[in-house]
Amino acid sequence: MNEDVLNMSVRKFLKKVGVTAQREIEQAIRDADAAGKLPARPLQATVLLTLNGVDLKVTIDGDIETV
């Protein structure tokens, strides 16, 4: 296994995930706000990360503030 190749590949994947997730989250929140359906409390977010071919399944939880 080449550690440098692994590191760069993981970083590239995480960048794609981060950029895409941020865009989708922000748009969903804007849409909910425009429709008057945005709650006045933190939004609970959950991400399920799985990696096919190895035994990885991780759930990441967090809150997103909108006010």
Buried (B, 14 or more C-beta within 10 A) or exposed (E): EEEEEEEEEEEEEEEEEEEEEEEEEEEEBEEBEEEEEBEEEEBEEEEEEEEEEEEEEEEEEEEEEEE
